[in-house]
Amino acid sequence: MSQRVGVVCRWGMTTQHQGAARPDRVRPRHRVVVLGAGYAGLLAAKRLAARVFTDEVEVTLVNASAAFVERPRLHQVATGQPIPAVELGALLAGTGVRLVVGTVTDLDLGARTVLARADGTTRRLGYDTLIYALGSQIDPDQVPGVLEHAHVLNDVAAADRLAKRLKAAGGSRVVVCGGGLTGIEVAAEIAESHPDLRVALVSADRPGGWLSLPAQRYLDRVMGQLGITVRAGTRVASVENDHMILEDGERAAADICVWAGGFSVPDLATRAGLEVTSGGRAVVDGSMRSRSHPEVYAIGDAAAISGSWGSELAMGCRTGGATGPKVADVVAAVLTGRPPAGSMRYRYVHECISLGRRRGLVQFLHADETPRDRILTGRVAMLYKNATLRGALLLFAWPGPYVAPRRHLAAAAR
């Protein structure tokens, strides 16, 4: 009987959690490398390892940090709220998945190798199958000066830096740029946590303009109660040390600028030569397999997955939570000689928005993703959103499959 091995690795340092490889193994294992341990990659790695025998298939998960980043809570970190760290090693213990902590710097599709760097050392990892799940981040290159003068909440370290700045910024003018979900949540969290600060939200469009009329009215009311000044229909041309230049040339004072503009994906797929969209997302078929390199699968925000929703899924954590388990099942089927299940079927049912710690807004959606008039507000909405986030963490702990047996590697995949 095969047993599972769990390995956490920062270059040469490893820790074995349980079990050992099957002693009669004579062939090298099929190497699956998963890039990115976000909502997509973490689920894909754990679920795949549960569907195969790990003395036949080696699953390696590469991530820039040793902890899972709960991105929907970064605005809480930015206001000094303690959010428990979720260590990847603990989530992977006993699964057979090897964790390599390092930033992916290069991908050689011809040689089927990945370069990852940590602590000044670069490591080369070979693969037979690659799952590309590097996700997305707030794009700091959209406007001149953002990198130099604005806070961009792409990771915990950036959120911590903003928290320290806000704590010492009594009476300052804080301008949040971007009227999407991220900008709304950041502005509301700062305004509620730091009522002494003057908070403004600048957006090219009306914040929450995609919501139903009841939701828009509630959002406007809460923003007013929090004292947030909203400037809609305004674009930022550049960011300076203590002000911004707007598109019409106006100079707008800003002691602290928080950039929450659009999201973009890393350029690694483009540089490597994968077929990508104009926005850099990997072009895949219905099984999330690369159109140009069939040994590569792309999931989450990094992939352009078409379906009833259009040519691409909207970026967000929910996209990763849907595509990660699906690609694990597809890859497991291919490796074990079974036909993969059909194309992914998915629909969004809600959008959850926190407006500080005391109020929230949940917008329910039709099948075509247009907003229903049905919403949840206030504390009930916050309870709903927090339950959704806790549910995601439970899924990481038990990603399934719950009844499907493990299967042996097919001869063609050896």
C-alpha positions as CSV (number, residue, x, y, z in Angstrom):
1,M,0.0,0.0,0.0
2,S,1.3,3.4,-0.9
3,Q,1.8,6.0,1.8
4,R,1.9,9.8,1.6
5,V,4.9,12.0,2.1
6,G,4.6,15.7,3.2
7,V,7.7,17.8,2.6
8,V,8.3,21.5,3.3
9,C,11.4,22.8,1.5
10,R,13.3,26.0,1.5
11,W,16.0,24.9,-0.8
12,G,18.0,22.2,0.9
13,M,16.0,22.2,4.2
14,T,13.3,19.6,4.3
15,T,10.9,18.2,6.9
16,Q,9.2,14.8,6.4
17,H,5.8,14.6,8.1
18,Q,4.8,11.0,7.6
19,G,5.2,7.9,5.5
20,A,7.7,7.0,2.9
21,A,7.8,6.3,-0.8
22,R,6.8,2.8,-2.0
23,P,10.0,0.6,-1.8
24,D,9.4,-1.2,-5.1
25,R,9.3,2.1,-7.2
26,V,11.8,1.8,-10.0
27,R,10.7,4.5,-12.4
28,P,11.0,8.3,-11.7
29,R,7.9,9.9,-10.5
30,H,5.8,12.1,-12.9
31,R,6.6,15.7,-11.8
32,V,3.8,18.1,-11.4
33,V,4.8,21.7,-10.4
34,V,2.1,24.1,-9.3
35,L,3.1,27.8,-9.4
36,G,1.4,29.9,-6.8
37,A,-0.3,29.0,-3.6
38,G,-3.3,31.3,-3.7
39,Y,-6.9,30.3,-3.9
40,A,-6.4,28.4,-7.1
41,G,-3.0,26.8,-6.8
42,L,-3.3,25.6,-3.2
43,L,-6.5,23.8,-3.9
44,A,-5.2,22.3,-7.1
45,A,-2.1,20.9,-5.4
46,K,-3.8,19.4,-2.4
47,R,-6.7,17.9,-4.4
48,L,-4.4,16.4,-7.1
49,A,-2.2,14.8,-4.4
50,A,-5.3,13.2,-3.0
51,R,-6.3,11.6,-6.3
52,V,-3.0,9.9,-7.2
53,F,-0.3,7.9,-5.5
54,T,2.5,10.1,-4.4
55,D,5.2,7.5,-5.0
56,E,4.2,7.7,-8.6
57,V,3.4,11.4,-8.9
58,E,5.4,14.1,-7.3
59,V,3.4,17.3,-6.6
60,T,5.5,20.5,-5.9
61,L,3.9,23.8,-4.9
62,V,6.0,26.9,-5.4
63,N,5.1,30.1,-3.6
64,A,6.8,33.4,-2.8
65,S,6.0,33.1,0.9
66,A,5.5,30.3,3.5
67,A,2.1,31.7,4.5
68,F,-1.2,31.8,2.6
69,V,-2.2,35.4,1.8
70,E,-5.9,35.9,2.6
71,R,-6.2,38.8,0.1
72,P,-9.9,39.7,1.0
73,R,-8.6,40.7,4.5
74,L,-5.6,42.8,3.5
75,H,-7.6,46.0,4.1
76,Q,-8.1,44.8,7.7
77,V,-4.3,44.3,8.1
78,A,-3.9,47.8,6.6
79,T,-5.8,49.3,9.6
80,G,-3.9,47.4,12.2
81,Q,-6.3,44.5,12.8
82,P,-4.6,41.2,13.7
83,I,-5.4,38.5,11.2
84,P,-4.1,35.0,12.1
85,A,-1.4,33.8,9.7
86,V,-2.2,30.6,7.8
87,E,1.0,28.7,7.3
88,L,1.2,26.6,4.2
89,G,3.3,24.0,5.8
90,A,0.5,23.2,8.3
91,L,-2.1,23.1,5.5
92,L,0.1,20.7,3.5
93,A,1.2,18.4,6.3
94,G,0.6,14.8,5.4
95,T,-0.7,15.5,1.9
96,G,2.4,14.4,-0.1
97,V,2.7,17.9,-1.5
98,R,6.2,19.4,-1.4
99,L,6.3,23.2,-0.7
100,V,9.2,25.2,-2.2
101,V,9.3,28.8,-0.9
102,G,10.7,31.2,-3.5
103,T,9.7,33.8,-6.1
104,V,9.3,32.4,-9.6
105,T,11.6,34.4,-11.9
106,D,11.7,32.4,-15.1
107,L,9.9,29.7,-17.0
108,D,11.6,27.7,-19.8
109,L,8.8,25.9,-21.7
110,G,11.3,24.1,-24.0
111,A,13.4,22.7,-21.2
112,R,10.3,22.3,-18.9
113,T,12.0,24.0,-16.0
114,V,11.1,26.8,-13.6
115,L,13.5,29.1,-11.8
116,A,12.6,30.2,-8.3
117,R,14.7,32.5,-6.1
118,A,14.8,32.9,-2.3
119,D,17.4,34.2,0.1
120,G,19.7,35.2,-2.8
121,T,19.8,31.6,-4.2
122,T,18.1,30.5,-7.4
123,R,16.8,27.0,-7.8
124,R,15.9,25.1,-11.0
125,L,12.8,22.8,-10.8
126,G,12.0,20.4,-13.6
127,Y,8.4,19.4,-14.5
128,D,6.5,17.1,-16.7
129,T,3.2,18.9,-16.1
130,L,2.9,22.5,-15.0
131,I,-0.1,24.2,-13.4
132,Y,0.3,27.9,-13.7
133,A,-1.6,29.7,-10.9
134,L,0.3,32.9,-10.3
135,G,-2.8,35.0,-10.0
136,S,-3.1,38.7,-10.3
137,Q,-2.3,41.9,-8.3
138,I,-3.2,45.5,-8.3
139,D,-1.3,47.1,-11.2
140,P,1.1,49.8,-9.9
141,D,2.3,50.7,-13.4
142,Q,-0.9,52.2,-14.7
143,V,-0.1,55.7,-13.6
144,P,3.3,57.5,-13.1
145,G,4.3,57.9,-9.5
146,V,2.2,55.1,-8.0
147,L,5.3,52.9,-7.3
148,E,7.2,55.7,-5.7
149,H,4.5,57.5,-3.8
150,A,1.4,55.3,-3.2
151,H,0.6,52.4,-1.0
152,V,-0.5,49.3,-3.0
153,L,-2.0,46.5,-1.0
154,N,-0.6,43.4,-2.9
155,D,0.7,41.6,0.1
156,V,0.8,41.5,3.9
157,A,4.1,43.5,4.1
158,A,2.5,46.4,2.1
159,A,-0.6,46.3,4.3
160,D,1.6,46.5,7.4
161,R,3.5,49.5,6.1
162,L,0.2,51.3,5.5
163,A,-1.0,50.4,9.0
164,K,2.0,52.0,10.5
165,R,1.6,55.1,8.4
166,L,-2.0,55.5,9.2
167,K,-1.4,55.1,12.9
168,A,0.9,58.1,12.9
169,A,-1.1,60.2,10.5
170,G,-3.7,61.9,12.7
171,G,-5.7,64.5,10.8
172,S,-4.1,63.6,7.5
173,R,-5.8,63.5,4.1
174,V,-6.0,60.0,2.8
175,V,-7.1,59.5,-0.9
176,V,-8.0,56.0,-2.1
177,C,-7.8,55.7,-5.9
178,G,-10.2,53.2,-7.5
179,G,-13.9,52.7,-7.1
180,G,-14.0,48.9,-7.4
181,L,-14.5,46.4,-4.6
182,T,-11.0,46.8,-3.3
183,G,-11.1,50.6,-3.3
184,I,-14.5,50.7,-1.6
185,E,-13.5,48.2,1.1
186,V,-10.2,50.0,1.8
187,A,-11.8,53.5,2.0
188,A,-14.5,52.2,4.4
189,E,-12.1,50.3,6.6
190,I,-9.8,53.3,7.0
191,A,-12.6,55.7,7.6
192,E,-14.2,53.5,10.3
193,S,-10.9,52.6,12.0
194,H,-9.4,56.1,11.9
195,P,-12.3,58.7,12.2
196,D,-9.7,61.4,12.7
197,L,-8.5,61.0,9.1
198,R,-10.1,62.8,6.1
199,V,-10.8,60.0,3.6
200,A,-11.6,60.5,0.0
201,L,-12.4,58.0,-2.8
202,V,-11.5,59.0,-6.3
203,S,-12.8,56.9,-9.2
204,A,-13.2,57.1,-12.9
205,D,-16.7,55.7,-12.5
206,R,-19.3,55.7,-9.8
207,P,-18.2,53.4,-7.0
208,G,-20.4,50.4,-7.0
209,G,-22.0,51.5,-10.2
210,W,-22.5,47.8,-11.3
211,L,-24.7,47.1,-8.2
212,S,-28.5,47.2,-8.1
213,L,-30.2,50.5,-7.2
214,P,-31.0,49.3,-3.6
215,A,-27.4,48.3,-3.2
216,Q,-26.1,51.6,-4.6
217,R,-28.4,53.6,-2.3
218,Y,-27.2,51.7,0.7
219,L,-23.5,52.1,-0.3
220,D,-23.9,55.8,-0.8
221,R,-25.6,56.2,2.6
222,V,-22.8,54.3,4.5
223,M,-20.1,56.2,2.7
224,G,-21.7,59.4,3.8
225,Q,-22.1,58.2,7.4
226,L,-18.4,57.3,7.4
227,G,-17.5,60.8,6.2
228,I,-15.9,59.6,2.9
229,T,-15.8,62.2,0.2
230,V,-16.5,60.6,-3.2
231,R,-15.2,62.1,-6.4
232,A,-16.6,60.0,-9.3
233,G,-15.8,60.6,-13.0
234,T,-12.3,61.6,-12.2
235,R,-9.1,60.0,-13.4
236,V,-5.6,60.3,-11.8
237,A,-2.9,61.3,-14.3
238,S,0.1,61.1,-11.8
239,V,0.8,60.6,-8.1
240,E,3.3,62.9,-6.3
241,N,4.7,62.9,-2.8
242,D,1.9,65.0,-1.2
243,H,-0.6,65.4,-4.0
244,M,-2.1,63.9,-7.2
245,I,-2.5,65.5,-10.6
246,L,-5.9,64.7,-12.0
247,E,-6.6,64.2,-15.7
248,D,-8.0,67.7,-16.1
249,G,-4.8,69.2,-14.6
250,E,-6.2,69.8,-11.1
251,R,-3.8,69.3,-8.2
252,A,-5.5,67.3,-5.4
253,A,-3.9,67.2,-2.0
254,A,-3.1,63.8,-0.6
255,D,-0.9,63.2,2.4
256,I,-1.4,59.4,1.9
257,C,-2.4,57.8,-1.4
258,V,-3.7,54.3,-1.5
259,W,-3.8,52.8,-5.0
260,A,-6.6,50.4,-5.7
261,G,-6.8,50.6,-9.5
262,G,-7.2,47.8,-11.9
263,F,-5.6,44.3,-11.6
264,S,-3.0,42.8,-13.9
265,V,-1.3,39.4,-14.2
266,P,2.5,38.8,-14.0
267,D,4.3,38.9,-17.4
268,L,5.9,35.5,-16.9
269,A,3.6,33.7,-19.2
270,T,4.1,36.3,-21.9
271,R,7.9,36.2,-21.5
272,A,8.0,32.4,-21.5
273,G,6.1,32.2,-24.8
274,L,2.7,30.8,-23.7
275,E,-0.2,31.9,-25.9
276,V,-1.8,34.8,-24.0
277,T,-4.5,37.4,-24.4
278,S,-3.7,41.1,-24.8
279,G,-3.9,41.4,-21.0
280,G,-1.4,38.6,-20.5
281,R,-3.7,35.8,-19.3
282,A,-2.9,32.4,-20.6
283,V,-5.3,31.2,-23.3
284,V,-6.7,27.8,-22.4
285,D,-9.3,25.3,-23.6
286,G,-12.3,24.0,-21.7
287,S,-10.1,21.8,-19.5
288,M,-7.8,24.7,-18.7
289,R,-5.0,23.3,-20.8
290,S,-2.8,25.8,-22.6
291,R,-3.7,26.2,-26.3
292,S,0.0,26.5,-27.2
293,H,1.7,24.1,-24.7
294,P,-0.5,21.0,-23.8
295,E,1.7,20.1,-20.8
296,V,0.8,23.4,-19.2
297,Y,-2.5,24.1,-17.4
298,A,-3.5,27.7,-16.3
299,I,-6.1,28.5,-13.7
300,G,-7.5,31.4,-11.6
301,D,-6.8,34.9,-12.6
302,A,-3.8,33.9,-14.6
303,A,-6.0,32.1,-17.2
304,A,-8.4,33.3,-19.8
305,I,-11.2,30.7,-19.4
306,S,-14.1,31.1,-21.7
307,G,-17.6,29.9,-21.1
308,S,-21.2,31.0,-20.7
309,W,-19.8,34.0,-18.8
310,G,-17.8,35.2,-21.8
311,S,-14.2,35.0,-23.0
312,E,-12.7,35.4,-19.5
313,L,-13.8,34.9,-15.9
314,A,-13.7,38.0,-13.8
315,M,-10.6,38.3,-11.6
316,G,-11.1,37.5,-8.0
317,C,-10.6,34.8,-5.3
318,R,-13.8,33.1,-6.2
319,T,-12.3,32.3,-9.7
320,G,-9.4,30.5,-8.1
321,G,-11.7,28.6,-5.7
322,A,-13.6,27.3,-8.7
323,T,-10.8,26.5,-11.1
324,G,-8.3,24.9,-8.6
325,P,-10.3,21.8,-7.8
326,K,-11.5,21.4,-11.4
327,V,-7.9,21.4,-12.9
328,A,-6.8,18.9,-10.2
329,D,-9.5,16.5,-11.4
330,V,-8.6,17.1,-15.0
331,V,-4.9,16.5,-14.5
332,A,-5.6,13.4,-12.3
333,A,-7.7,12.0,-15.1
334,V,-5.1,12.6,-17.8
335,L,-2.3,11.1,-15.6
336,T,-4.3,8.0,-14.8
337,G,-5.5,7.3,-18.3
338,R,-9.2,8.3,-17.9
339,P,-11.1,10.8,-20.0
340,P,-11.3,14.2,-18.3
341,A,-14.7,15.5,-17.2
342,G,-16.4,18.1,-19.4
343,S,-15.6,21.8,-19.5
344,M,-16.0,23.8,-16.3
345,R,-19.4,25.1,-15.5
346,Y,-19.6,27.9,-13.1
347,R,-21.6,31.0,-12.2
348,Y,-21.3,33.8,-9.7
349,V,-24.1,34.0,-7.1
350,H,-23.1,37.0,-5.0
351,E,-20.6,39.8,-4.4
352,C,-19.7,40.4,-0.8
353,I,-18.4,43.9,0.3
354,S,-17.3,44.8,3.7
355,L,-17.8,48.4,4.8
356,G,-15.8,48.4,7.9
357,R,-16.3,45.9,10.7
358,R,-19.9,46.8,11.6
359,R,-21.6,46.9,8.2
360,G,-21.4,45.0,4.9
361,L,-23.3,44.6,1.7
362,V,-24.0,41.4,-0.2
363,Q,-25.3,41.7,-3.8
364,F,-27.0,38.6,-5.1
365,L,-26.7,38.0,-8.9
366,H,-28.8,36.5,-11.7
367,A,-27.4,33.6,-13.8
368,D,-26.1,36.2,-16.3
369,E,-24.3,38.0,-13.4
370,T,-26.6,41.0,-13.6
371,P,-27.6,42.2,-10.1
372,R,-30.8,41.2,-8.4
373,D,-32.7,43.6,-6.3
374,R,-32.2,41.3,-3.4
375,I,-29.4,42.3,-1.1
376,L,-28.2,41.9,2.5
377,T,-26.9,44.8,4.5
378,G,-25.5,45.7,7.9
379,R,-24.2,43.2,10.4
380,V,-26.1,40.3,8.7
381,A,-24.1,41.0,5.5
382,M,-20.8,41.1,7.5
383,L,-21.7,37.7,9.1
384,Y,-22.4,36.3,5.6
385,K,-19.1,37.5,4.2
386,N,-17.1,36.3,7.1
387,A,-18.8,32.9,6.8
388,T,-17.9,32.8,3.1
389,L,-14.2,33.5,3.9
390,R,-14.1,30.9,6.7
391,G,-15.7,28.5,4.2
392,A,-12.7,29.0,1.9
393,L,-10.3,28.2,4.6
394,L,-12.2,25.0,5.4
395,L,-12.0,24.1,1.7
396,F,-8.2,24.4,1.9
397,A,-8.2,22.0,4.8
398,W,-10.5,19.4,3.1
399,P,-10.4,20.1,-0.7
400,G,-11.7,16.6,-1.6
401,P,-12.3,14.4,-3.3
402,Y,-14.4,12.9,-0.5
403,V,-15.3,9.6,-2.1
404,A,-13.2,9.1,-5.3
405,P,-10.4,6.6,-4.9
406,R,-6.8,7.2,-5.7
407,R,-5.7,5.8,-9.1
408,H,-2.4,4.6,-10.4
409,L,-0.4,6.4,-13.0
410,A,-1.1,5.3,-16.6
411,A,1.8,3.9,-18.6
412,A,1.6,6.8,-21.1
413,A,2.3,9.3,-18.3
414,R,5.4,7.6,-17.0
